[in-house]
Amino acid sequence: MTMKSFIAGHEVVTYDDALELALGTPLELWLGVVGESAEERAARLDAAWDILAEEPELYDRVVALVAEGLPYVLSPLTSARSSVCSVGALLGGEAA
């Protein structure tokens, strides 16, 4: 038996589902779709700007989600620790 996850009554099946439910918008609105025309892209970006104008706190939610998920995305990249320096080192601190 597997455990199911729900957000606001909606079943979460994929990571994309979780992000869409957390943001309240489809990811395609922000990321686009393969093969979209210049007109479709312009319309999509106009809609995105309208949403941000009506809901400015959405930007903060997106930044928080990215910051929260970044360690999980970067961990495979930083497993070879000897070839990666810490953010502190990049900002003038000591190396990792």
C-alpha positions in Angstrom: 0.0 0.0 0.0 1.3 3.4 -0.9 0.6 6.7 0.8 -1.0 9.5 -1.2 -0.4 13.2 -0.9 -3.0 15.9 -1.2 -2.8 19.7 -1.2 -6.1 21.6 -0.8 -8.0 18.5 -1.7 -6.1 17.8 -4.9 -4.0 14.6 -5.2 -0.3 15.2 -5.8 1.2 12.7 -8.2 4.3 14.4 -9.5 6.7 17.1 -8.4 5.1 19.4 -11.1 1.7 18.8 -9.4 3.1 19.9 -6.1 4.6 23.1 -7.6 1.5 24.0 -9.5 -0.7 23.6 -6.4 1.8 25.5 -4.3 1.9 28.4 -6.8 -1.8 28.2 -7.9 -0.8 28.5 -11.5 0.3 26.0 -14.2 4.0 25.8 -14.7 3.7 26.3 -18.4 2.6 29.8 -17.7 6.0 30.6 -16.4 8.2 28.2 -18.3 6.5 28.1 -21.6 5.9 25.1 -23.9 8.0 23.5 -26.6 7.3 24.9 -30.0 5.3 28.0 -28.9 5.2 30.8 -31.4 6.4 34.3 -30.7 2.7 35.4 -30.5 1.9 32.6 -28.0 4.9 33.5 -25.9 3.9 37.2 -25.8 0.4 36.3 -24.8 1.7 33.9 -22.1 4.0 36.5 -20.7 1.3 39.2 -20.7 -0.9 36.8 -18.7 1.9 36.2 -16.3 2.5 39.9 -15.8 -1.2 40.4 -15.2 -1.2 37.7 -12.5 1.9 39.2 -10.8 0.3 42.6 -10.9 -2.9 41.2 -9.2 -1.0 38.9 -6.8 2.5 40.5 -6.0 3.1 38.0 -3.2 3.3 35.2 -5.8 6.8 36.3 -6.6 7.8 35.8 -2.9 6.2 32.3 -2.9 8.2 31.4 -6.1 11.5 32.6 -4.6 10.8 30.7 -1.4 10.0 27.5 -3.3 13.1 27.8 -5.4 15.3 28.5 -2.3 13.8 25.5 -0.5 14.3 23.1 -3.4 17.7 24.3 -4.5 19.7 22.1 -2.1 18.0 19.0 -3.6 18.8 20.1 -7.1 22.4 21.0 -6.3 23.3 18.1 -4.1 24.1 15.7 -7.0 26.2 18.5 -8.5 28.1 19.2 -5.3 28.8 15.6 -4.4 32.3 16.0 -5.8 33.1 18.4 -3.1 36.8 19.0 -4.1 35.7 20.6 -7.3 33.1 22.9 -5.8 33.7 25.9 -3.5 31.2 27.2 -1.1 29.1 30.3 -1.6 31.1 32.0 1.2 34.2 31.4 -0.8 32.6 33.0 -3.9 31.7 36.0 -1.8 35.2 36.5 -0.4 35.0 34.1 2.6 37.0 31.0 3.3 36.9 28.0 0.9 34.9 25.0 1.9 
